[in-house]
Structure formats: C-alpha cells, structure tokens
Amino acid sequence: MSDGYVVDVDAVHVTALRLDDAADAVTGVVDALGLGPGGDLGPGVTEAADELMRSWQDKMSSLRTALSDTAAELRSAGAAYLDAEELRHE
C-alpha cells in the first residue's frame, strides 16, 4: 500500500483458514460437553458435573465465536489491503 510496509495476503488467508480449523475443532469440544457427564455419578456429583460442563461449554462456545470472528476480520483486512493496492496502482 505504501512504501513503508507490504502485507502478505496469502499468509493472512492461511492464518484465517487455520483459525477456521481451530473453530471447527472447538465445535467438537462444545458438542461433547453438551452431552453431559454420561450418567448418574452419585448424589450431588451429577448436578455438579453438569454445571461444570455447562460452564466449560459456554466458555468454549465463546472461544469458537472469537476464532470465527477473527478469521472473518482477517479476510476483510486482506481484501481491504488488496483493494487499496489496486487503487494505488490505477
């Protein structure tokens, strides 16, 4: 864009893909946590395990969203850089 810096748009794209892959992996964790502890663990323990797993599921869902959002933002930034480069060379 300017003489001061150059963006490696391919690297930005690869990073966005890696973030998408990480978000997909986190989706598997979220789904597994949603299954609960898998049976009766004893008085009070099942409820505590359910609560803990719901908490982890919420946190992992937030992580998945952050990964996906960051990937989308990287793609937008890469596209904006390419647009600016095209304008500069017109």
KOLMI-73783 format. One record per atom (N, C-alpha, C): x, y, z; chain; residue number from 1; atom name; residue in one letter. Coordinates in nm, 3 decimals. Example, Ala and Ser with C-alpha at 12.3 -4.5 7.8 and 13.67 -1.06 7.14 Angstrom:
BEGIN
1.319_-0.569_0.780_A_1_N_a
1.230_-0.450_0.780_A_1_CA_a
1.320_-0.330_0.780_A_1_C_a
1.285_-0.225_0.708_A_2_N_s
1.367_-0.106_0.714_A_2_CA_s
1.290_0.003_0.787_A_2_C_s
end
This chain:
BEGIN
0.083_-0.118_0.000_A_1_N_m
0.000_0.000_0.000_A_1_CA_m
0.087_0.124_0.000_A_1_C_m
0.180_0.133_0.090_A_2_N_s
0.275_0.244_0.087_A_2_CA_s
0.414_0.185_0.081_A_2_C_s
0.511_0.274_0.070_A_3_N_d
0.648_0.224_0.066_A_3_CA_d
0.692_0.171_0.201_A_3_C_d
0.615_0.198_0.307_A_4_N_g
0.654_0.160_0.442_A_4_CA_g
0.625_0.017_0.480_A_4_C_g
0.532_-0.048_0.413_A_5_N_y
0.500_-0.185_0.452_A_5_CA_y
0.435_-0.260_0.336_A_5_C_y
0.438_-0.390_0.347_A_6_N_v
0.373_-0.478_0.250_A_6_CA_v
0.303_-0.587_0.329_A_6_C_v
0.184_-0.621_0.287_A_7_N_v
0.108_-0.726_0.354_A_7_CA_v
0.116_-0.853_0.270_A_7_C_v
0.148_-0.962_0.335_A_8_N_d
0.147_-1.093_0.269_A_8_CA_d
0.005_-1.148_0.277_A_8_C_d
-0.074_-1.116_0.175_A_9_N_v
-0.217_-1.151_0.176_A_9_CA_v
-0.235_-1.303_0.180_A_9_C_v
-0.145_-1.376_0.117_A_10_N_d
-0.154_-1.523_0.123_A_10_CA_d
-0.138_-1.573_0.266_A_10_C_d
-0.046_-1.514_0.340_A_11_N_a
-0.026_-1.553_0.481_A_11_CA_a
-0.148_-1.517_0.564_A_11_C_a
-0.209_-1.403_0.534_A_12_N_v
-0.331_-1.363_0.605_A_12_CA_v
-0.441_-1.465_0.578_A_12_C_v
-0.452_-1.507_0.452_A_13_N_h
-0.553_-1.606_0.415_A_13_CA_h
-0.528_-1.740_0.486_A_13_C_h
-0.404_-1.785_0.487_A_14_N_v
-0.369_-1.911_0.555_A_14_CA_v
-0.400_-1.902_0.704_A_14_C_v
-0.370_-1.790_0.765_A_15_N_t
-0.399_-1.772_0.907_A_15_CA_t
-0.549_-1.777_0.933_A_15_C_t
-0.627_-1.714_0.845_A_16_N_a
-0.774_-1.720_0.859_A_16_CA_a
-0.823_-1.864_0.848_A_16_C_a
-0.767_-1.940_0.755_A_17_N_l
-0.806_-2.081_0.742_A_17_CA_l
-0.770_-2.161_0.867_A_17_C_l
-0.655_-2.134_0.925_A_18_N_r
-0.615_-2.204_1.047_A_18_CA_r
-0.708_-2.170_1.163_A_18_C_r
-0.748_-2.045_1.170_A_19_N_l
-0.844_-2.006_1.274_A_19_CA_l
-0.978_-2.075_1.252_A_19_C_l
-1.021_-2.086_1.127_A_20_N_d
-1.145_-2.160_1.097_A_20_CA_d
-1.132_-2.306_1.139_A_20_C_d
-1.016_-2.366_1.110_A_21_N_d
-0.993_-2.505_1.150_A_21_CA_d
-0.999_-2.520_1.302_A_21_C_d
-0.940_-2.425_1.372_A_22_N_a
-0.943_-2.429_1.519_A_22_CA_a
-1.086_-2.415_1.569_A_22_C_a
-1.163_-2.327_1.506_A_23_N_a
-1.304_-2.310_1.546_A_23_CA_a
-1.381_-2.439_1.524_A_23_C_a
-1.353_-2.507_1.412_A_24_N_d
-1.419_-2.636_1.386_A_24_CA_d
-1.383_-2.739_1.493_A_24_C_d
-1.257_-2.742_1.534_A_25_N_a
-1.215_-2.835_1.639_A_25_CA_a
-1.284_-2.803_1.771_A_25_C_a
-1.297_-2.675_1.802_A_26_N_v
-1.363_-2.634_1.925_A_26_CA_v
-1.511_-2.672_1.921_A_26_C_v
-1.570_-2.672_1.801_A_27_N_t
-1.710_-2.714_1.788_A_27_CA_t
-1.729_-2.857_1.838_A_27_C_t
-1.634_-2.944_1.808_A_28_N_g
-1.641_-3.082_1.857_A_28_CA_g
-1.637_-3.088_2.008_A_28_C_g
-1.557_-3.003_2.069_A_29_N_v
-1.549_-2.998_2.215_A_29_CA_v
-1.680_-2.948_2.273_A_29_C_v
-1.735_-2.843_2.212_A_30_N_v
-1.863_-2.787_2.258_A_30_CA_v
-1.971_-2.894_2.252_A_30_C_v
-1.975_-2.966_2.141_A_31_N_d
-2.076_-3.072_2.126_A_31_CA_d
-2.059_-3.181_2.231_A_31_C_d
-1.935_-3.222_2.256_A_32_N_a
-1.909_-3.326_2.356_A_32_CA_a
-1.949_-3.280_2.496_A_32_C_a
-1.917_-3.155_2.527_A_33_N_l
-1.954_-3.103_2.660_A_33_CA_l
-2.106_-3.096_2.676_A_33_C_l
-2.177_-3.075_2.566_A_34_N_g
-2.322_-3.069_2.571_A_34_CA_g
-2.388_-3.202_2.602_A_34_C_g
-2.312_-3.310_2.592_A_35_N_l
-2.367_-3.442_2.622_A_35_CA_l
-2.380_-3.469_2.771_A_35_C_l
-2.313_-3.387_2.852_A_36_N_g
-2.318_-3.406_2.997_A_36_CA_g
-2.224_-3.517_3.041_A_36_C_g
-2.232_-3.551_3.169_A_37_N_p
-2.137_-3.648_3.225_A_37_CA_p
-2.162_-3.792_3.181_A_37_C_p
-2.275_-3.820_3.121_A_38_N_g
-2.298_-3.953_3.066_A_38_CA_g
-2.362_-4.052_3.161_A_38_C_g
-2.417_-4.006_3.268_A_39_N_g
-2.484_-4.098_3.359_A_39_CA_g
-2.485_-4.045_3.501_A_39_C_g
-2.540_-4.125_3.588_A_40_N_d
-2.551_-4.089_3.729_A_40_CA_d
-2.417_-4.110_3.797_A_40_C_d
-2.363_-4.003_3.850_A_41_N_l
-2.234_-4.009_3.918_A_41_CA_l
-2.247_-4.011_4.069_A_41_C_l
-2.369_-4.010_4.114_A_42_N_g
-2.392_-4.014_4.258_A_42_CA_g
-2.459_-3.887_4.306_A_42_C_g
-2.510_-3.891_4.429_A_43_N_p
-2.583_-3.776_4.483_A_43_CA_p
-2.499_-3.649_4.484_A_43_C_p
-2.551_-3.547_4.418_A_44_N_g
-2.484_-3.418_4.413_A_44_CA_g
-2.373_-3.408_4.311_A_44_C_g
-2.312_-3.520_4.278_A_45_N_v
-2.197_-3.517_4.186_A_45_CA_v
-2.245_-3.495_4.043_A_45_C_v
-2.354_-3.560_4.004_A_46_N_t
-2.406_-3.545_3.868_A_46_CA_t
-2.442_-3.400_3.841_A_46_C_t
-2.511_-3.337_3.936_A_47_N_e
-2.551_-3.197_3.919_A_47_CA_e
-2.429_-3.105_3.912_A_47_C_e
-2.331_-3.132_3.996_A_48_N_a
-2.208_-3.050_3.994_A_48_CA_a
-2.134_-3.068_3.862_A_48_C_a
-2.126_-3.192_3.814_A_49_N_a
-2.059_-3.217_3.686_A_49_CA_a
-2.134_-3.151_3.572_A_49_C_a
-2.268_-3.157_3.576_A_50_N_d
-2.348_-3.089_3.473_A_50_CA_d
-2.321_-2.939_3.472_A_50_C_d
-2.317_-2.881_3.589_A_51_N_e
-2.292_-2.737_3.600_A_51_CA_e
-2.154_-2.701_3.547_A_51_C_e
-2.055_-2.779_3.585_A_52_N_l
-1.919_-2.755_3.538_A_52_CA_l
-1.910_-2.769_3.386_A_52_C_l
-1.971_-2.872_3.332_A_53_N_m
-1.966_-2.894_3.188_A_53_CA_m
-2.040_-2.784_3.111_A_53_C_m
-2.152_-2.736_3.166_A_54_N_r
-2.223_-2.624_3.102_A_54_CA_r
-2.136_-2.499_3.102_A_54_C_r
-2.065_-2.476_3.212_A_55_N_s
-1.976_-2.361_3.220_A_55_CA_s
-1.865_-2.371_3.115_A_55_C_s
-1.804_-2.488_3.106_A_56_N_w
-1.698_-2.509_3.006_A_56_CA_w
-1.755_-2.497_2.865_A_56_C_w
-1.875_-2.549_2.845_A_57_N_q
-1.938_-2.542_2.713_A_57_CA_q
-1.959_-2.395_2.674_A_57_C_q
-2.004_-2.312_2.767_A_58_N_d
-2.024_-2.169_2.739_A_58_CA_d
-1.892_-2.102_2.703_A_58_C_d
-1.789_-2.133_2.780_A_59_N_k
-1.656_-2.072_2.753_A_59_CA_k
-1.601_-2.117_2.618_A_59_C_k
-1.616_-2.244_2.587_A_60_N_m
-1.568_-2.294_2.459_A_60_CA_m
-1.649_-2.237_2.343_A_60_C_m
-1.778_-2.217_2.364_A_61_N_s
-1.861_-2.153_2.261_A_61_CA_s
-1.813_-2.012_2.234_A_61_C_s
-1.778_-1.940_2.340_A_62_N_s
-1.724_-1.805_2.324_A_62_CA_s
-1.592_-1.807_2.248_A_62_C_s
-1.508_-1.905_2.278_A_63_N_l
-1.381_-1.919_2.208_A_63_CA_l
-1.405_-1.947_2.060_A_63_C_l
-1.496_-2.037_2.032_A_64_N_r
-1.528_-2.069_1.892_A_64_CA_r
-1.575_-1.944_1.817_A_64_C_r
-1.660_-1.866_1.879_A_65_N_t
-1.708_-1.742_1.817_A_65_CA_t
-1.593_-1.645_1.793_A_65_C_t
-1.506_-1.631_1.892_A_66_N_a
-1.392_-1.539_1.877_A_66_CA_a
-1.300_-1.584_1.764_A_66_C_a
-1.275_-1.714_1.753_A_67_N_l
-1.191_-1.766_1.645_A_67_CA_l
-1.255_-1.738_1.508_A_67_C_l
-1.383_-1.764_1.496_A_68_N_s
-1.454_-1.742_1.369_A_68_CA_s
-1.457_-1.594_1.334_A_68_C_s
-1.484_-1.510_1.433_A_69_N_d
-1.489_-1.365_1.410_A_69_CA_d
-1.353_-1.312_1.367_A_69_C_d
-1.249_-1.360_1.431_A_70_N_t
-1.114_-1.315_1.398_A_70_CA_t
-1.076_-1.358_1.256_A_70_C_t
-1.114_-1.480_1.218_A_71_N_a
-1.088_-1.526_1.081_A_71_CA_a
-1.158_-1.437_0.980_A_71_C_a
-1.283_-1.403_1.008_A_72_N_a
-1.358_-1.316_0.917_A_72_CA_a
-1.295_-1.177_0.909_A_72_C_a
-1.250_-1.125_1.022_A_73_N_e
-1.185_-0.994_1.024_A_73_CA_e
-1.054_-0.996_0.945_A_73_C_e
-0.979_-1.105_0.956_A_74_N_l
-0.855_-1.118_0.878_A_74_CA_l
-0.884_-1.119_0.728_A_74_C_l
-0.988_-1.192_0.689_A_75_N_r
-1.025_-1.196_0.548_A_75_CA_r
-1.063_-1.056_0.499_A_75_C_r
-1.140_-0.985_0.579_A_76_N_s
-1.179_-0.848_0.543_A_76_CA_s
-1.059_-0.756_0.532_A_76_C_s
-0.966_-0.769_0.625_A_77_N_a
-0.846_-0.685_0.622_A_77_CA_a
-0.762_-0.716_0.498_A_77_C_a
-0.749_-0.844_0.465_A_78_N_g
-0.674_-0.882_0.346_A_78_CA_g
-0.739_-0.828_0.219_A_78_C_g
-0.871_-0.837_0.214_A_79_N_a
-0.944_-0.786_0.097_A_79_CA_a
-0.930_-0.633_0.089_A_79_C_a
-0.938_-0.566_0.201_A_80_N_a
-0.923_-0.420_0.202_A_80_CA_a
-0.783_-0.380_0.156_A_80_C_a
-0.684_-0.453_0.198_A_81_N_y
-0.547_-0.424_0.155_A_81_CA_y
-0.536_-0.440_0.003_A_81_C_y
-0.591_-0.549_-0.050_A_82_N_l
-0.585_-0.571_-0.195_A_82_CA_l
-0.657_-0.460_-0.270_A_82_C_l
-0.773_-0.418_-0.219_A_83_N_d
-0.847_-0.308_-0.280_A_83_CA_d
-0.764_-0.180_-0.281_A_83_C_d
-0.698_-0.151_-0.169_A_84_N_a
-0.615_-0.032_-0.160_A_84_CA_a
-0.498_-0.039_-0.255_A_84_C_a
-0.440_-0.157_-0.270_A_85_N_e
-0.328_-0.176_-0.363_A_85_CA_e
-0.374_-0.151_-0.507_A_85_C_e
-0.493_-0.202_-0.539_A_86_N_e
-0.545_-0.181_-0.675_A_86_CA_e
-0.566_-0.032_-0.701_A_86_C_e
-0.621_0.039_-0.605_A_87_N_l
-0.643_0.183_-0.621_A_87_CA_l
-0.512_0.257_-0.637_A_87_C_l
-0.412_0.216_-0.565_A_88_N_r
-0.281_0.282_-0.570_A_88_CA_r
-0.216_0.265_-0.707_A_88_C_r
-0.244_0.153_-0.772_A_89_N_h
-0.179_0.125_-0.900_A_89_CA_h
-0.261_0.170_-1.021_A_89_C_h
-0.373_0.233_-0.996_A_90_N_e
-0.455_0.282_-1.108_A_90_CA_e
-0.400_0.410_-1.164_A_90_C_e
end
